[in-house]
């Protein structure tokens, strides 16, 4: 479907973010593939523990 991005509805940030979320939901494979899930969890855990030591 062709969109007119000059339409004033696209000036509302909620419309833009809603369209972006819909795009990500409709991808055939997630933006972050399932095969990388464990690596992401490990990286976030490492970052969280390092950050808590700083604070």
C-alpha angles and dihedrals in degrees: 000000000000116000129205102224090186089068112113092236088077091063089074109089091210091060091049095048091044090054091048092050090049090051091053092046092053096051112120089228123027119261087246105041120229089242089068096047096103092048092052092049091049093049093048091048091051092048092047094050092047092048093049090055090055094051 
